[in-house]
Amino acid sequence: MAGNLTPVDEAIAHLLSKAPVITETELLPLTESLGRILAQDYRVPADVPPADNSAVDGYALRAEDYVQGQAISVSDRIPAGSAPSPLQPGTAVRIFTGSEIPAGADTVVMQERVEVTDSGILIDGEVKADQNIRRRGQDLAQGSLGLEQGIKIRPQEMGLLASIGVAEVTVVKKLRVAILSTGDELVEPGLPLGPGQIYNSNRFTLLGLLAEAGCEVVLCETLRDTRSATRETLERAAAASDLVITSGGVSVGEEDHVRAVLEESGQLSLWRMAIKPGKPLAFGSIKGTPVFGLPGNPASVLVTFMMVGMPYIRTCQGRLQIHPVGQQVPAAFNITSPSARREFLRARTESVDGKVQIAAYANQSSGMLSSACWSAGLAVVPEHALVAEGDLLTYYPFTELLS
């Protein structure tokens, strides 16, 4: 597989077949569960809501007891959180949003339709049964599946878990990742640049990407450009992590040692994908730990991590949804020179004359990270494809690629 350029779909399928699913779990307070992956199903122990309740502030009554134009007396007041007495026949009760519906009542009239008089209440318009009542179990029925294993917990999942009484959540342990940057020319931000040096941007891009992916970074170092240093650091990183991610060192240059070390001291099962940007991506293992060898160019790191690395990580996490869905959006540009590689353009959607279109950044150089800051997602140009303005392309928002 490491000889010629491997098609993107074939490469991703190969990587996912090698992804070990995390089996370790931990129990967290619900307050600390945001962004984590559920490690078990959660079934509903009791109906939500537990009883019929009012959807509005108003008056509860039996619909057939009210005669248009005649006042109906108010016999009780039911604040939220109290157990109501049965409705007295021929009367209404004052009720509030969330208050339990008393036995005998079958409708709630919102207070905006009610005129309060000395003899009771008058209602504007007709009264029908089953209005403004939230029925018992309409949100979640007892015994039903509330949330499924493999779901990423968002604020709404936190709220749902709270609604069924869950205070502590069993989640998948975080994938432990080591980040290794390659290149003697790399300098950490905050230090002065010497001749031929550049700041290490890839480290910080990867730190952010891995945080979004719900991973734990356990080691973060820069590799010296020697074969022995590369081997020693890779082996040490492998012992400390579940996954090693390198940036740079996987191309064909004399100082690109990562690929060579994987071939000599580990295993290299994938090298060079038919993807643009990011062709020299490598995948293998060392000391039994998987290694992603990402390209060195900043935009290539971003694109390959989102399109290839994220499906791998989601598989390790036991996620329900592995691949992004995307959306079909017409292009606002032309491509007249087809590529043999599948291209992921840094792009964003814009509304022109009320129509949404994909606008691509003018300079798609793999060294330009500013293009990704301008963009809001990636537009896919298939292999060997020409694009005319108005053609539908698959567009992946960054928010979906990293969710």
HUQUI-V246358 format. One record per residue. N is the residue number from 0. OMEGA is omega in whole degrees, -180 to 180 (999 if undefined). Layout:
BEGIN
N_OMEGA ; N_OMEGA
END
This chain:
BEGIN
0_-173 ; 1_-176 ; 2_-179 ; 3_177 ; 4_-180 ; 5_177 ; 6_-174 ; 7_-177 ; 8_179 ; 9_179 ; 10_180 ; 11_178 ; 12_179 ; 13_-179 ; 14_-178 ; 15_177 ; 16_-179 ; 17_-174 ; 18_178 ; 19_-179 ; 20_180 ; 21_180 ; 22_180 ; 23_180 ; 24_173 ; 25_-179 ; 26_-177 ; 27_169 ; 28_-180 ; 29_-179 ; 30_-177 ; 31_-171 ; 32_-176 ; 33_178 ; 34_-179 ; 35_-176 ; 36_179 ; 37_-179 ; 38_179 ; 39_173 ; 40_174 ; 41_178 ; 42_-172 ; 43_-177 ; 44_-179 ; 45_-179 ; 46_173 ; 47_-6 ; 48_-176 ; 49_179 ; 50_173 ; 51_179 ; 52_-175 ; 53_178 ; 54_-176 ; 55_166 ; 56_-179 ; 57_-176 ; 58_178 ; 59_-180 ; 60_171 ; 61_-171 ; 62_-175 ; 63_179 ; 64_-175 ; 65_176 ; 66_-178 ; 67_177 ; 68_178 ; 69_179 ; 70_175 ; 71_-174 ; 72_179 ; 73_-172 ; 74_-175 ; 75_177 ; 76_-175 ; 77_175 ; 78_178 ; 79_178 ; 80_179 ; 81_179 ; 82_-175 ; 83_169 ; 84_178 ; 85_180 ; 86_174 ; 87_-177 ; 88_176 ; 89_-180 ; 90_172 ; 91_176 ; 92_174 ; 93_-176 ; 94_-176 ; 95_-178 ; 96_-180 ; 97_179 ; 98_-179 ; 99_179 ; 100_-180 ; 101_176 ; 102_-180 ; 103_178 ; 104_-180 ; 105_178 ; 106_175 ; 107_177 ; 108_-178 ; 109_-171 ; 110_180 ; 111_-180 ; 112_-170 ; 113_171 ; 114_-179 ; 115_179 ; 116_179 ; 117_-177 ; 118_-179 ; 119_-179 ; 120_172 ; 121_-175 ; 122_178 ; 123_179 ; 124_-177 ; 125_180 ; 126_179 ; 127_178 ; 128_173 ; 129_176 ; 130_172 ; 131_176 ; 132_173 ; 133_-172 ; 134_177 ; 135_176 ; 136_-177 ; 137_177 ; 138_-179 ; 139_179 ; 140_180 ; 141_178 ; 142_180 ; 143_179 ; 144_180 ; 145_178 ; 146_-174 ; 147_175 ; 148_179 ; 149_178 ; 150_173 ; 151_-174 ; 152_174 ; 153_178 ; 154_-179 ; 155_176 ; 156_176 ; 157_179 ; 158_-180 ; 159_178 ; 160_177 ; 161_-177 ; 162_177 ; 163_171 ; 164_-178 ; 165_179 ; 166_179 ; 167_-171 ; 168_175 ; 169_-176 ; 170_177 ; 171_176 ; 172_-178 ; 173_173 ; 174_-180 ; 175_-173 ; 176_172 ; 177_178 ; 178_178 ; 179_176 ; 180_-179 ; 181_175 ; 182_177 ; 183_-179 ; 184_-174 ; 185_179 ; 186_179 ; 187_177 ; 188_-179 ; 189_178 ; 190_179 ; 191_178 ; 192_172 ; 193_178 ; 194_177 ; 195_-177 ; 196_176 ; 197_178 ; 198_-178 ; 199_180 ; 200_-175 ; 201_180 ; 202_-175 ; 203_172 ; 204_-178 ; 205_177 ; 206_178 ; 207_180 ; 208_-178 ; 209_175 ; 210_177 ; 211_-178 ; 212_178 ; 213_-180 ; 214_176 ; 215_178 ; 216_-176 ; 217_-179 ; 218_-177 ; 219_-175 ; 220_173 ; 221_180 ; 222_170 ; 223_-175 ; 224_172 ; 225_-179 ; 226_-177 ; 227_180 ; 228_178 ; 229_-180 ; 230_-177 ; 231_-178 ; 232_177 ; 233_-179 ; 234_178 ; 235_178 ; 236_-180 ; 237_-179 ; 238_-175 ; 239_-170 ; 240_173 ; 241_-177 ; 242_175 ; 243_176 ; 244_176 ; 245_172 ; 246_-177 ; 247_176 ; 248_-178 ; 249_-180 ; 250_-173 ; 251_-179 ; 252_-179 ; 253_-180 ; 254_179 ; 255_-170 ; 256_-174 ; 257_-179 ; 258_-179 ; 259_-180 ; 260_178 ; 261_179 ; 262_-175 ; 263_-171 ; 264_180 ; 265_179 ; 266_175 ; 267_-177 ; 268_178 ; 269_174 ; 270_178 ; 271_179 ; 272_176 ; 273_-177 ; 274_180 ; 275_-1 ; 276_173 ; 277_-175 ; 278_-173 ; 279_178 ; 280_179 ; 281_175 ; 282_178 ; 283_180 ; 284_174 ; 285_-175 ; 286_178 ; 287_-180 ; 288_180 ; 289_179 ; 290_171 ; 291_175 ; 292_-179 ; 293_176 ; 294_-178 ; 295_-178 ; 296_-172 ; 297_-180 ; 298_178 ; 299_177 ; 300_-178 ; 301_-175 ; 302_-177 ; 303_177 ; 304_-176 ; 305_-174 ; 306_-176 ; 307_-178 ; 308_-178 ; 309_175 ; 310_178 ; 311_-178 ; 312_178 ; 313_178 ; 314_178 ; 315_-178 ; 316_-178 ; 317_-177 ; 318_177 ; 319_-179 ; 320_-177 ; 321_-173 ; 322_174 ; 323_-178 ; 324_-179 ; 325_179 ; 326_180 ; 327_-176 ; 328_179 ; 329_180 ; 330_175 ; 331_-176 ; 332_177 ; 333_170 ; 334_-175 ; 335_178 ; 336_-177 ; 337_178 ; 338_176 ; 339_-180 ; 340_175 ; 341_-173 ; 342_178 ; 343_-176 ; 344_171 ; 345_-168 ; 346_173 ; 347_177 ; 348_179 ; 349_178 ; 350_179 ; 351_-179 ; 352_178 ; 353_-180 ; 354_180 ; 355_179 ; 356_176 ; 357_172 ; 358_-180 ; 359_177 ; 360_-172 ; 361_-177 ; 362_-178 ; 363_178 ; 364_-179 ; 365_179 ; 366_-174 ; 367_178 ; 368_178 ; 369_179 ; 370_179 ; 371_177 ; 372_175 ; 373_-172 ; 374_174 ; 375_-179 ; 376_-179 ; 377_174 ; 378_-174 ; 379_173 ; 380_-177 ; 381_178 ; 382_174 ; 383_-175 ; 384_166 ; 385_-180 ; 386_173 ; 387_180 ; 388_-178 ; 389_177 ; 390_178 ; 391_176 ; 392_174 ; 393_-179 ; 394_178 ; 395_173 ; 396_178 ; 397_-178 ; 398_178 ; 399_-178 ; 400_-176 ; 401_-177 ; 402_999
END
